[in-house]
Amino acid sequence: MRFVKGVVLGTIITASAMMLYSESVDDGKKKMIKKGKQFARKIGIS
């Protein structure tokens, strides 16, 4: 289970970092980070 959490967390971080670099739209960045944090809380990572 620890491995799965690590993979999911890594994927979220990578996706949000790619969005930060590829798009300069503030709303999109904030929304993506918020969704990632909600998903992480749902799984129980943070």
C-alpha positions, 0 to 999 in steps of 0.5 A: 500500500505504501508503494501505491501511495508513493506512485499516486503522490508522485503522479499528482506532483508531476502532473501539477508541475507540468501544468505549472510550466505548460500553462500560465493560467492562475485559475487552472493551476489553483484548481489542479493543486486543490484537486490533488490535495483533495485526492491525497486527503481522500486516500489518506496520504496527508 
